[in-house]
Amino acid sequence: MLKYFNSGYFTRTLVLVFVAAVLWLPNFLLAAKTVIPEYPAPLYQLFLILTGTNSYIHLSIAFLLSIATAFLINQIATQFGITERISQIGMLIYILLSSALHTYTAMNPIILVNFLMLLLLQSLFKISEAKENIPLIFNSTFIIGITALVYFPAALFLILIWVGLLVFNQVNLRNIVVSVIGIALPFLFAFTWYFWFDQTSEAYSLLLSSFQFHLPNALSFSISDWGISLYLFLFLLMAVVKTNNNLMEKNISIRQILIVTLNYALISIIVVLFFSTNSADSLLLAIPASLIFAATLSEIKKTKWPERLLKLTLLLILINQYAQLFYAA
């Protein structure tokens, strides 16, 4: 699989889209229900209102967004030197990770969040080489503000911007102020709306409820979900250690990007551990995990065992997805 997807042929992309479709098929057959958080953020509420209640419409939008996210993550991996320019490993890994659990392959707010976060990364990773970084910083934090109105705990990714500024040696008062203004604007628009309709108290209550500390709800995970999650998390830890150990072998720009990505993974873990209310929230880890896995796999010379592990991962995910058809029967 590694050798096959290390090429840029268009047919490889079609194969990956087919693989994604196969993994999503059980949820289409079962018309999987849309994931609605206990405290849905305003833009996610608006999305549900605009798209109606038809499960197939939601599933179709979720599938297309996931494919678009996979394309974008592969573009970022190749554009910034994480993988070879002809490689499609990033897209392969994201499709596998984003299809691992049943709730991942149904409409949920994190599918929208991940797509927006990649737009953020495209701006953030350009900061180190830009002659004028103010527009990039503002764009990145403005996207975080919009993302937080889809999933409130995503506001914590403002820390990722500050980490990026620190790593890229761009920390100064002006940039910090711009970052705060960028994230504040979407919230200002949202609270103006609530104020206009005399719903300010409801808005504050919703915001505070979304930031209550609590551990993930174990009941939202099935036994197979727990098994696959622990299996993938173990390999993520191994990839993180390998990437961290090899940082000094990279050129400065790739090293900075990987450091930011490692911090992205850390912040995602914190959000999932302390603010998630559903197993779908752990999908937040898919983007940094995909970039870290892609960086690790692109350096491996002996591909025998990685090939076997990738095939085993695909098999386990297939079993987990299609097992629900037997439960439904």
N, C-alpha and C positions, 0 to 999 in steps of 0.2 A: 504493500500500500504506500509506503514512504517513497519508493522509487517512482511509482506510478503517478503520484500526486505532486512530485517535485518538478513537474513540467507545466508549461503554460498553455497546452493545447486546449482549445475550446471544448473539445469532447470531454475532457476531464471535469470541466465545470458542469456540463450536462449530467455526468455521472453523479456528481455531488448533489445536484438538485434532485435527482432520482432517489438517491439514498435518503435525503431529507424527507421526500414524499413518502417513502416506504415507512420511515419511522413515525411520521405523523398520521398515517392511514388509520390506525386503530381508533384514535380520537375522533377522526371524521366519521368513521363507521358508527361510533357510539354517540356522536353529536355532543362531545364533551362540554360541560358547563363552563362558562366564563368565570374566572376567579375574581371575586369581588371582596376586597379587604374589609375588615371590620370598620375601619375609618378611611374610606376612599377619598383621595385628594381631589380637588375641584376639576382639574383637567381630565382626570380619569373618569370622573362622574360625567363630565361633558361628552367625552368620547362614547360612553355607554348610551347616553341619551341620543346622540346623533346617529349611532349605528343600530339602534333598536335592540330587540331581544332575540334575534335569529342567531342560533348557535353557529350555523354554517358560515354566516357572514363574518362573525367574530373569528372563527377558526381560519378562514381564508385570509383575513387581514393579518392575523398573527403569523401564519405561515409565510406570507409574502414579506412581512417585516423581518422575520428571522432569516430568510434567505438574503435580504438586502443587508442585514447586519453582518452575515457571514462574508458577503462580498466586500463590505467596507473593512472588516477586520483583516482580511487577506491583503487588501490594498495598503492598509497602514503598515502591516508586517513587512511587505515588500518595499514600500516607499521609504521607510526609515531604517532599512537594513537589518531588520530582525531576522528575516529569511532571504533567500535568493529571490531575485526579481521574477523568475519564472515559476516560483513555487506556489502551490495552492494548499500547503499544509495548514496554514492558519484557518482557511475556510473549512477544511476537513475536521479539524479539532473542534471548531466552534459548533459545527453541525452535530457532532457527537455529544458534546457537553450540553448543548441547549436542547437535546432530545432525550436526556438521561432519565428524567422523571415524567410521570403523567402530567403533572401540573405545568411543566415547562411547555408541553405541546398543546396547550389550551391558551386562550386569550387571558393574559394577566398583565398587570401594570409594568412588570419588569421587562417585558418584551419592548415596550415603548421606551423605557428608561435606557436599556442597552443601546438601542438605536441612537438616541440622543447623546449618550456618553461617547460614542464613537465620533460624533461630530465635534464634541468637546476635545477629544484626544487629538484630532487632526489640527486643531488650533494650538493646543498646548505644546505638542511636540515641535511646532515650528518656532516657538518663542526664542530658542537659543540661537537661531540663525537669522532671525528677522532684524532688519535695521530699525524698524519702529514696532515695538511690541505692544503698545497700548491697545490697538484694535483687537489683537489676538487675545489679550488678557480679558478685555471687556466681553468679547464673543464667548470665551470659555465660561466665564462666570454667569453671563446672561443665560447660557444654555443650562447651567446648573440650576438657576432660578426656575426656568421653565420645567426642567426635569423634576424639581422638588414639588411642583404643583401637580405632577403626575403621581409622585411617590414621595411624601414629605421627608423621610429620613435621607433621601438623596442630597439634601442640603449639606450634609456632612462632607460631601465631596469637595466643598470649598477648601477643605484641608489639603486635598490633592493638588489644587492650584497653587496653594502656598508652598507645598513641598516642591512642586515643579519650579516655582520661582527661585527657591533656595538652591535646588540642584543645578539650575541653568544660570546661577549667579545673577539673578535679576531682581533681588529683593531690595526695594526702596519704598519710601513712604508713598510716592505717587502710585506705584503699581499696587500696593496694598489697598489704597483708597479706591482705585479703579475697580479692583476685584470686589470690594464690598458694594460699590454702586451697582456693578453688573448683576450681582445676585439679588440685590434689594429691589430692583426695578420690577421684575415680574411679580414679586410679593406685593409691591405698592399698587400695581394695577389690580391684583386679585382682591386686596383688602378695600380698595376704592369701590369695587363692584359690590362686595359684601356690605360696605357702609351705605352705599346708595340704596340698597334694598333692606336696610336696617337689620342686617344679619351679622353684625360684628361680633357679638358674643358667641354665636354659633361657630364663627370662623376661628376664634381664639380657642374655643373648646376642642374643635377638631384638630387644630395644630398641636395643642398640648397633649391630647390623647395619643397622637401618632408618635410622640417622643417619650412615651412611658417605657422605662426599662423593664424588660422581661426576657426570659429565655425562650428559644424556639419551642413551639407547640409540638411535642413528640407525636401526638395523635394525628397530626396532619401528614405524617410519613408512614407509608406501609413498610412491612419488613423488607421487601425487595428494594424499596426506595432507600431505606437505611443502608442496606448492603452495598448498593451501587454508589451511594454518596460517600461512604467510608472508603470504598475501593478507589474512587477517583480522588478523594481528598488525600489519601496516602501517596498517590503518585504525584499529586500537585506539590506536596511537601518535598518530595524527592527532587522534583524539577526546580523548585525554588532554591533548594540547597545547591544544586549543580549550577544554576544560573548565577547565584550569588558568589560562588567560589570562582567562577570564570569571568567575573566582571573586569578584572584588571587586564585581561587578555584582549578586551575589546577596545576599539578606538573611542575617543572621548564622547562623541555624539551618541553612539549606540549605547555606551555605558550609562550615560545620563538617562536615556529613554528607558532602559531596563530598570534602573533604580526607581524611576517614577512608576513604572509598571508594577514593581514589587510592592511599592507603597499603596498603589491602587488595590492590589490583592488584599493587603492588610486592612485597609479601611473598609473594603467590602465584607471581610470576615467580621469585623466589629459591628457593622450595620446588621448583618444577618444574625449574629449571636444575641444582640441586645434589643433589636427593634423589629425583627421579623415576626409575622403572625401567621405565615403560611409557608409551606414547603416551596412554593413558587418563588419566594423572595431570595432563596439561595442561588437562583439564576444570575444574580448580581456578580457572582464569581466567574461566570463563563468568559467574559471578555479578558480580564487580566490572566486567567488561567490559560486561555487559548494562546495569548501572546507569549507567556512563559513556556508553555509546552512547545510552541513553534520554535522559539529560540533554542530550546534544549535539543529538539529533534533535528534541527538544521545542522547541528555540530556533530552529531553521532556518525561515526565512520562504520562501525559494525552494527548493521541494522537487523540482524537476525532476531534478537529478543524484542526490540521495539516493535518490529513487524508483528510478532506473535501477540504481544500485549495489545496492540491496536486492534487486531482481529478479535481477540478475546473481549475487548471493551465493546466493540460493535455487536458481537454476539450477545453479550449480557444485556445491552440496551434493547436489542431486538426482542429478547425473551421477556424483559420487563414490560415493554410496550404491548406486546401481543398477548401476554398472559391475562391482561384485563378483559380480552374478548371471551376467554373461557370463564372468567368470574361472572361476566354479564350473562352468559348463556345459562 
